[in-house]
Amino acid sequence: MMTIEYKRRLEKIENVLQAALPENPDKTWTKGVFSVLPEGTDTEHIKQLLTPCRDLLLRGGKRWRPLLLVLSCETAGSDPETAYPLVPAVEFTHTASLIHDDIEDKAEDRRGGRCIHLLYGEDTAINAASWLYFHAQSCIAGYEAAPGLKLRLFSILNRELRRLHLGQAMDIMWHRNHDFIPSRKQYEAMVRLKTGTLASLAAGIGMAAGGAEEDDVSSMGKIAADIGAAFQILDDVKNLTEGNPGKNRGDDIVEGKKSLPVVIHEERGGKNLRPLFEKAGKEGITSPAVEEAISLLEESGAVQQASEYGKTLAETCIKTIRSRWNGNPAAELTAGLFESMLLG
């Protein structure tokens, strides 16, 4: 039954996303997004923005963040139809961040295909993704709501965008310096900002659109940030074990990513990973340093401990949702979503 409930919502979400990022923009869409454009601007120019972003969007993705937005709106007691026009605010922000992240990490593959900057050029990718951050706000600008609510939604989105970029700044600083391993507190701050903030954005916008009081908006946002952190931790563990879909096993080692297994390995006094990060960064994914680093992380127990921590964090969040919104059908769907996504 839950699967049917999710599927129904996800189908509507997909329709909204594709309509907001069309393959062939018509005059109505163009005017709504850009207002009146000067003569000499044509559809081919607009497609320089649309095509790269649409390429990545259509490769799929779990879409759990826009689903969380819809379910949060329902949890607040509102009709889910109220939430659907707002889902681009979350998914387009996420898509833009992936394009920029791949450039900054010098990644090669994303969602089963070559990274957008490798297909279209770094200049086009940077510009298109930057535009998509702003286009993500178009759905709020055109949202049929009282000015006070629209201002609240804009405030939530812009706050989380600022936090997202701070988290990314921390991550970039660390993966550039192979000699530095962050503390557990530093790592958790980074992951709650970089990944948790997108989940918090979804929950906050959904609850606010549903008319929730600030206490509920804040509470669901914090739970969602923790869920986002759990998602990132378990995703990083998967990168070092079976590998993430659409990416290479161990490419986090090549990128010099200071994931939780790396942090725990350092805490435990494990063998020095720094020369392996350096070597893998120079030689790429086929470097023997990649598998050697993964073996060291497994031998120290860091991978297992990180996995257990991520699952415990997720379980705590799920329990909190069921306790705070006990008997709320949408909240139960939210808890079930996180169970299937992180603990299934």
SEMAR-659668 format. One record per atom (N, C-alpha, C): residue in one letter; z, x, y. Coordinates in steps of 0.1 Angstrom, whole numbers. Layout:
REM residues N
rest,pz,px,py
a,Z,X,Y
...
END
This chain:
REM residues 344
rest,pz,px,py
m,0,8,-12
m,0,0,0
m,0,9,13
m,8,19,13
m,9,28,24
m,-4,35,27
t,-11,39,16
t,-24,45,17
t,-34,36,24
i,-34,23,21
i,-43,13,28
i,-39,12,43
e,-26,12,45
e,-22,11,59
e,-26,23,68
y,-25,35,62
y,-30,47,69
y,-45,46,71
k,-52,43,60
k,-67,43,61
k,-72,33,71
r,-66,22,72
r,-70,12,82
r,-69,18,96
r,-58,24,99
r,-56,30,112
r,-65,42,115
l,-66,50,105
l,-74,62,106
l,-89,59,109
e,-94,48,103
e,-108,44,106
e,-110,40,120
k,-100,33,126
k,-101,29,140
k,-100,42,149
i,-91,51,145
i,-89,63,153
i,-103,71,153
e,-109,72,142
e,-122,79,141
e,-132,73,150
n,-133,60,150
n,-143,53,158
n,-140,56,173
v,-128,56,177
v,-124,58,191
v,-128,73,195
l,-125,82,186
l,-128,96,189
l,-143,99,191
q,-151,93,182
q,-165,96,182
q,-171,89,194
a,-166,77,198
a,-171,70,210
a,-168,78,222
a,-157,84,222
a,-153,92,234
a,-159,106,235
l,-166,110,224
l,-173,123,224
l,-187,120,217
p,-196,113,224
p,-208,108,218
p,-218,119,216
e,-227,117,206
e,-238,127,204
e,-248,126,216
n,-251,114,220
n,-261,111,230
n,-254,103,241
p,-249,109,251
p,-241,101,262
p,-251,92,270
d,-246,80,272
d,-254,71,280
d,-249,71,294
k,-255,63,303
k,-252,64,317
k,-237,59,320
t,-233,49,312
t,-220,43,314
t,-209,54,311
w,-211,61,299
w,-202,71,295
w,-201,82,305
t,-213,87,309
t,-215,98,319
t,-208,95,332
k,-210,83,337
k,-204,80,350
k,-189,78,348
g,-184,73,337
g,-170,72,335
g,-163,85,334
v,-170,95,329
v,-163,109,327
v,-165,117,339
f,-177,117,345
f,-181,126,356
f,-182,120,370
s,-181,107,371
s,-184,99,383
s,-199,101,385
v,-203,100,398
v,-218,102,401
v,-221,116,402
l,-231,120,393
l,-235,134,393
l,-246,137,403
p,-247,149,408
p,-259,152,417
p,-272,152,410
e,-283,150,417
e,-296,151,411
e,-298,165,406
g,-306,165,395
g,-308,178,389
g,-299,181,377
t,-289,172,375
t,-281,173,363
t,-286,163,353
d,-288,168,340
d,-294,159,330
d,-286,160,317
t,-290,152,307
t,-282,151,295
t,-281,164,288
e,-291,172,288
e,-290,185,281
e,-279,194,287
h,-277,193,300
h,-266,200,306
h,-252,195,300
i,-251,182,299
i,-238,176,294
i,-236,180,280
k,-247,181,272
k,-246,184,258
k,-241,198,256
q,-242,207,266
q,-236,220,265
q,-221,219,263
l,-215,209,268
l,-201,206,266
l,-198,198,253
l,-206,188,252
l,-204,178,241
l,-206,185,227
t,-217,191,225
t,-222,196,212
t,-212,205,205
p,-207,216,212
p,-197,224,205
p,-184,217,201
c,-179,209,210
c,-167,202,207
c,-169,192,196
r,-180,185,197
r,-183,174,187
r,-185,181,173
d,-191,193,173
d,-193,200,160
d,-179,202,153
l,-169,207,160
l,-156,210,154
l,-149,197,150
l,-150,187,159
l,-144,174,157
l,-149,168,144
l,-162,168,142
l,-168,161,130
l,-166,169,117
r,-161,181,118
r,-158,188,105
r,-146,182,98
g,-139,173,105
g,-128,166,99
g,-115,171,105
g,-105,171,96
g,-91,174,101
g,-82,163,96
k,-69,165,96
k,-60,155,90
k,-58,143,99
r,-60,145,112
r,-58,134,122
r,-44,128,121
w,-35,136,117
w,-21,130,116
w,-15,129,130
r,-19,137,139
r,-13,136,153
r,-17,123,159
p,-30,119,160
p,-33,106,166
p,-27,94,158
l,-26,96,144
l,-20,86,136
l,-5,84,140
l,1,96,143
l,15,95,147
l,16,88,161
l,7,90,170
l,7,83,182
l,7,68,180
v,-2,63,172
v,-4,49,169
v,9,44,163
l,15,51,153
l,27,46,146
l,39,46,155
s,39,56,165
s,50,57,174
s,50,45,184
c,38,41,188
c,36,29,196
c,41,17,189
e,38,16,176
e,42,4,168
e,58,5,166
t,63,17,164
t,77,18,163
t,85,13,175
a,79,15,187
a,85,10,199
a,84,-5,201
g,76,-11,192
g,76,-26,192
g,63,-32,198
s,53,-23,200
s,41,-28,206
s,29,-30,196
d,20,-37,200
d,7,-39,192
d,0,-26,191
p,-4,-22,179
p,-11,-9,178
p,-24,-8,186
e,-30,-19,189
e,-42,-19,197
e,-40,-13,210
t,-27,-13,215
t,-24,-7,228
t,-25,8,227
a,-24,14,215
a,-24,28,214
a,-37,35,212
y,-47,27,205
y,-59,34,201
y,-67,40,213
p,-68,34,224
p,-75,40,235
p,-70,54,239
l,-57,57,236
l,-51,69,240
l,-52,81,230
v,-57,78,218
v,-57,89,208
v,-66,101,212
p,-76,100,220
p,-83,113,224
p,-74,122,232
a,-63,117,238
a,-54,126,246
a,-48,136,237
v,-46,133,224
v,-40,142,214
v,-50,150,207
e,-60,143,201
e,-69,150,192
e,-78,159,200
f,-82,155,212
f,-91,164,219
f,-83,176,225
t,-71,174,228
t,-63,186,232
t,-61,195,220
h,-59,190,208
h,-58,198,196
h,-71,205,193
t,-82,198,194
t,-95,204,192
t,-98,216,201
a,-95,213,214
a,-97,224,224
a,-89,236,221
s,-76,234,217
s,-68,245,214
s,-73,253,202
l,-79,247,193
l,-84,254,181
l,-96,263,185
i,-104,258,194
i,-116,266,198
i,-111,279,205
h,-102,277,215
h,-96,288,222
h,-88,297,213
d,-80,292,204
d,-72,300,194
d,-81,309,186
d,-92,304,181
d,-101,312,173
d,-107,323,181
i,-110,321,193
i,-115,332,202
i,-104,343,203
e,-92,338,206
e,-81,347,209
e,-77,355,197
d,-79,349,185
d,-75,355,172
d,-87,363,166
k,-98,362,172
k,-110,368,166
k,-113,363,152
a,-111,350,150
a,-113,344,137
a,-127,341,135
e,-131,339,122
e,-145,338,118
e,-148,324,113
d,-138,317,106
d,-141,304,100
d,-130,294,104
r,-135,282,105
r,-126,270,108
r,-132,258,102
r,-123,251,95
r,-127,238,88
r,-140,239,80
g,-141,250,73
g,-152,251,64
g,-165,256,70
g,-165,260,82
g,-177,265,89
g,-174,277,98
r,-184,283,104
r,-182,294,113
r,-175,288,126
c,-167,297,132
c,-160,293,144
c,-170,289,155
i,-166,281,164
i,-175,276,174
i,-180,287,183
h,-172,297,186
h,-176,307,195
h,-186,316,189
l,-187,317,175
l,-197,325,168
l,-210,317,167
l,-209,304,167
l,-222,296,167
l,-228,294,180
y,-220,292,191
y,-226,289,204
y,-224,299,214
g,-216,310,211
g,-214,320,221
g,-200,318,227
e,-193,329,230
e,-180,328,236
e,-180,321,249
d,-190,324,258
d,-190,317,271
d,-191,302,270
t,-200,297,261
t,-201,283,260
t,-188,277,253
a,-183,284,243
a,-171,279,237
a,-159,278,246
i,-157,288,254
i,-145,288,263
i,-147,277,273
n,-159,275,279
n,-161,265,289
n,-160,251,283
a,-166,249,271
a,-166,236,265
a,-152,232,261
a,-144,241,256
a,-130,238,252
a,-122,235,264
s,-124,243,275
s,-116,240,287
s,-119,227,293
w,-132,223,292
w,-136,209,297
w,-129,199,288
l,-128,201,275
l,-122,191,266
l,-108,189,269
y,-100,199,274
y,-86,197,278
y,-86,186,289
f,-95,187,298
f,-96,177,309
f,-101,164,305
h,-111,164,296
h,-117,152,291
h,-106,144,283
a,-97,151,277
a,-86,145,269
a,-78,135,278
q,-78,138,291
q,-71,130,301
q,-78,118,306
s,-91,118,303
s,-100,107,307
s,-95,93,302
c,-90,94,290
c,-85,81,283
c,-73,75,291
i,-65,84,297
i,-54,79,305
i,-59,74,318
a,-68,81,324
a,-74,77,337
a,-80,63,336
g,-86,60,325
g,-93,47,323
g,-84,37,315
y,-72,40,313
y,-63,31,305
y,-59,19,313
e,-59,7,307
e,-55,-5,314
e,-40,-6,313
a,-33,-1,324
a,-19,-2,324
a,-14,-1,338
a,-2,-4,340
a,4,-3,353
a,5,11,358
p,3,14,371
p,3,27,376
p,15,36,372
g,27,29,371
g,39,37,366
g,38,42,352
l,32,34,343
l,30,39,330
l,20,50,329
k,9,48,336
k,-2,58,336
k,4,72,341
l,12,71,352
l,18,83,357
l,27,89,346
r,35,81,339
r,43,86,328
r,35,93,317
l,24,87,314
l,15,93,303
l,9,106,308
f,5,106,320
f,-1,119,326
f,10,130,326
s,22,126,330
s,33,136,330
s,36,142,317
i,36,133,306
i,39,138,293
i,28,147,288
l,16,144,290
l,4,152,286
l,4,165,293
n,6,165,306
n,5,178,313
n,17,187,310
r,29,181,308
r,41,189,304
r,38,196,291
e,33,189,281
e,31,194,268
e,20,205,268
l,10,203,277
l,-1,213,278
l,5,226,283
r,14,225,293
r,20,237,298
r,28,245,287
r,35,237,280
r,43,242,269
r,34,248,258
l,23,242,255
l,14,247,245
l,9,261,248
h,5,262,261
h,0,275,265
h,11,286,266
l,23,283,268
l,34,292,267
l,36,297,253
g,35,288,244
g,36,292,229
g,25,301,225
q,13,298,230
q,2,306,226
q,3,320,233
a,8,321,245
a,10,334,251
a,20,342,243
m,30,336,238
m,40,344,229
m,33,349,217
d,25,340,210
d,18,344,198
d,8,355,200
i,0,354,211
i,-9,365,214
i,-2,378,217
m,9,378,224
m,16,390,227
m,20,397,215
w,25,389,205
w,30,395,192
w,19,400,183
h,8,392,182
h,-2,397,172
h,-11,409,178
r,-10,411,191
r,-16,423,196
r,-8,436,193
n,5,434,191
n,14,446,189
n,18,446,175
h,12,454,167
h,16,455,152
h,29,460,150
d,35,467,160
d,48,473,158
d,60,463,160
f,56,452,167
f,67,443,170
f,68,431,160
i,80,428,156
i,83,416,147
i,93,408,155
p,90,396,158
p,100,388,166
p,112,384,157
s,123,380,164
s,135,375,158
s,132,361,153
r,141,356,144
r,139,342,140
r,140,332,152
k,149,334,161
k,150,326,173
k,137,326,181
q,131,338,183
q,119,339,191
q,108,332,183
y,107,334,170
y,96,328,162
y,97,312,163
e,109,307,161
e,111,292,162
e,107,287,175
a,111,294,186
a,107,289,199
a,92,289,201
m,85,299,196
m,71,300,197
m,64,288,189
v,68,286,177
v,62,276,169
v,64,262,174
r,76,259,180
r,79,246,185
r,70,244,198
l,67,254,205
l,59,253,217
l,44,252,213
k,40,261,204
k,25,261,201
k,20,250,192
t,28,247,182
t,24,236,172
t,32,224,174
g,45,225,176
g,54,214,178
g,51,205,190
t,46,212,201
t,43,204,213
t,32,194,211
l,22,197,202
l,11,187,200
l,16,175,193
a,26,177,184
a,32,165,177
a,41,158,187
s,48,165,195
s,57,159,205
s,48,151,215
l,37,156,218
l,28,149,227
l,23,136,221
a,20,136,208
a,16,123,201
a,27,113,201
a,39,117,198
a,50,108,197
a,54,103,210
g,54,112,220
g,58,108,234
g,49,98,240
i,36,100,239
i,26,91,245
i,26,78,237
g,28,78,224
g,28,66,216
g,40,58,220
m,52,64,220
m,64,56,223
m,64,51,238
a,59,59,247
a,58,55,261
a,49,43,263
a,37,44,256
a,27,33,257
a,33,20,251
g,42,22,241
g,48,10,234
g,59,4,242
g,63,10,253
g,73,5,262
g,87,9,258
a,88,20,251
a,102,25,247
a,110,31,258
e,123,30,257
e,132,36,267
e,131,51,266
e,135,58,276
e,133,73,277
e,141,80,265
d,152,74,261
d,160,80,250
d,152,80,237
d,145,69,235
d,137,68,222
d,125,77,223
v,119,78,235
v,107,87,237
v,112,101,235
s,123,105,240
s,128,119,239
s,131,122,224
s,138,112,218
s,142,115,204
s,131,116,194
m,121,107,195
m,109,108,187
m,101,121,190
g,101,124,203
g,94,137,206
g,100,149,200
k,113,149,200
k,120,161,194
k,118,161,179
i,119,150,173
i,117,149,158
i,103,154,155
a,93,149,163
a,79,153,161
a,77,168,163
a,84,174,173
a,83,188,175
a,88,196,163
d,99,191,157
d,104,198,145
d,94,196,133
i,88,184,132
i,78,182,122
i,66,191,124
g,62,193,136
g,51,202,139
g,55,217,135
a,67,221,138
a,72,234,134
a,72,235,118
a,77,225,111
a,76,225,97
a,62,226,91
f,53,218,98
f,39,218,94
f,33,233,95
q,36,239,106
q,31,253,109
q,37,263,99
i,50,262,96
i,56,271,86
i,50,269,73
l,48,257,68
l,43,255,55
l,28,258,54
d,21,256,66
d,7,260,66
d,6,275,65
d,15,283,72
d,15,297,71
d,18,302,57
v,27,295,50
v,30,299,36
v,18,297,28
k,11,285,30
k,-1,283,22
k,-12,293,24
n,-13,298,37
n,-23,309,40
n,-20,321,31
l,-8,324,28
l,-4,335,20
l,-4,333,5
t,-6,320,1
t,-5,317,-13
t,-19,312,-18
e,-22,299,-18
e,-35,295,-22
e,-46,295,-12
g,-42,297,1
g,-51,298,12
g,-53,284,18
n,-56,283,31
n,-58,270,38
n,-73,266,36
p,-75,253,35
p,-89,248,34
p,-97,252,46
g,-109,257,43
g,-118,262,54
g,-115,275,60
k,-105,282,54
k,-101,296,59
k,-100,305,47
n,-99,318,50
n,-97,328,39
n,-82,330,36
r,-78,331,24
r,-65,335,20
r,-61,348,27
g,-50,348,34
g,-45,361,40
g,-52,364,53
d,-60,355,59
d,-66,359,72
d,-55,360,83
d,-43,355,81
d,-33,356,90
d,-28,371,91
i,-30,378,80
i,-26,393,80
i,-37,400,88
v,-49,397,87
v,-60,403,95
v,-57,401,110
e,-53,389,113
e,-51,385,127
e,-38,391,133
g,-30,397,124
g,-17,402,128
g,-6,392,131
k,-8,380,125
k,1,369,128
k,15,371,123
k,25,369,132
k,39,371,129
k,45,357,124
s,41,353,112
s,46,341,106
s,60,342,102
l,66,331,98
l,80,331,93
l,82,340,81
p,73,340,71
p,75,349,60
p,76,364,65
v,68,368,75
v,69,381,80
v,82,384,87
v,87,374,95
v,100,375,101
v,111,376,91
i,111,368,81
i,122,369,71
i,121,382,63
h,109,386,60
h,107,399,53
h,114,410,61
e,112,410,74
e,118,420,83
e,133,419,83
e,138,407,83
e,153,404,83
e,159,410,70
r,151,409,59
r,157,413,46
r,155,428,44
g,149,435,54
g,147,449,52
g,137,453,43
g,126,444,42
g,115,447,33
g,107,459,37
k,98,463,28
k,89,475,31
k,81,472,44
n,78,483,51
n,71,483,64
n,57,477,62
l,55,466,70
l,42,459,69
l,33,464,80
r,38,471,90
r,30,474,102
r,17,482,99
p,18,492,90
p,5,499,87
p,-5,490,80
l,0,481,73
l,-10,471,66
l,-16,462,76
f,-8,457,85
f,-14,449,96
f,-25,457,103
e,-22,469,107
e,-31,478,114
e,-44,479,106
k,-43,483,93
k,-54,485,85
k,-63,473,82
a,-56,461,80
a,-63,449,77
a,-70,444,90
g,-64,447,102
g,-71,443,114
g,-83,451,117
k,-84,463,112
k,-96,472,114
k,-107,469,104
e,-102,466,91
e,-112,465,80
e,-116,451,77
g,-108,441,81
g,-112,427,79
g,-106,421,66
i,-111,409,63
i,-105,401,52
i,-107,408,38
t,-117,416,37
t,-119,423,24
t,-110,435,22
s,-103,439,32
s,-94,451,31
s,-83,449,20
p,-81,459,12
p,-71,458,2
p,-57,457,8
a,-56,460,21
a,-43,459,28
a,-38,444,29
v,-48,435,28
v,-44,421,29
v,-36,417,17
e,-41,419,5
e,-34,416,-8
e,-21,424,-9
e,-21,436,-5
e,-9,445,-5
e,2,439,3
a,-2,434,15
a,8,428,24
a,14,416,18
i,5,407,12
i,10,395,6
i,19,398,-6
s,16,408,-14
s,24,412,-25
s,38,416,-20
l,39,423,-9
l,52,427,-4
l,60,416,1
l,53,406,7
l,60,394,12
l,65,385,1
e,58,385,-10
e,62,377,-22
e,74,384,-29
e,73,397,-30
e,83,405,-37
e,97,405,-30
s,97,404,-17
s,109,404,-9
s,115,390,-9
g,108,380,-15
g,113,366,-15
g,111,359,-2
a,104,365,8
a,102,359,21
a,93,347,21
v,83,347,13
v,74,336,12
v,81,323,6
q,89,325,-4
q,97,314,-10
q,107,309,0
q,114,318,7
q,125,313,16
q,118,306,28
a,107,310,32
a,100,303,43
a,96,289,39
s,91,288,27
s,87,275,21
s,99,266,20
e,110,271,16
e,122,262,14
e,127,258,28
y,126,267,38
y,131,263,51
y,122,252,57
g,109,254,56
g,100,244,61
g,102,230,55
k,104,230,42
k,106,217,35
k,120,211,39
t,130,219,41
t,143,214,45
t,142,208,59
l,135,215,68
l,133,210,81
l,126,196,81
a,116,195,73
a,108,183,72
a,117,172,66
e,125,175,56
e,134,165,50
e,144,159,60
t,149,168,68
t,159,164,79
t,153,155,89
c,140,158,93
c,133,149,102
c,131,136,97
i,126,135,84
i,123,123,78
i,136,114,76
k,147,120,73
k,160,113,71
k,164,108,85
t,162,115,96
t,166,111,109
t,158,99,113
i,145,99,111
i,136,87,114
i,141,75,107
r,144,76,94
r,148,64,86
r,162,59,91
s,170,68,95
s,184,65,100
s,183,58,114
r,176,64,123
r,176,59,137
r,168,46,138
w,157,44,131
w,148,32,131
w,148,25,118
n,160,23,112
n,162,17,100
n,156,3,99
g,148,0,90
g,142,-13,88
g,129,-15,97
n,125,-5,105
n,113,-7,113
n,101,-3,104
p,92,-12,101
p,81,-9,92
p,72,3,97
a,70,4,110
a,61,15,115
a,69,28,113
a,82,28,116
a,90,41,114
a,89,45,99
e,90,35,90
e,89,39,76
e,75,44,72
l,65,39,78
l,52,45,76
l,51,59,82
t,58,62,93
t,58,75,99
t,65,85,89
a,77,80,84
a,84,88,75
a,76,91,62
g,69,81,58
g,61,82,46
g,49,92,48
l,44,91,60
l,33,101,64
l,37,115,63
f,49,118,68
f,54,132,68
f,58,136,54
e,63,127,46
e,66,130,32
e,53,134,24
s,43,126,26
s,31,129,18
s,24,142,23
m,25,144,36
m,18,155,43
m,26,169,40
l,39,168,40
l,47,181,39
l,54,183,26
l,57,172,19
l,65,173,7
l,58,168,-6
g,46,163,-4
g,39,157,-16
g,34,168,-25
END
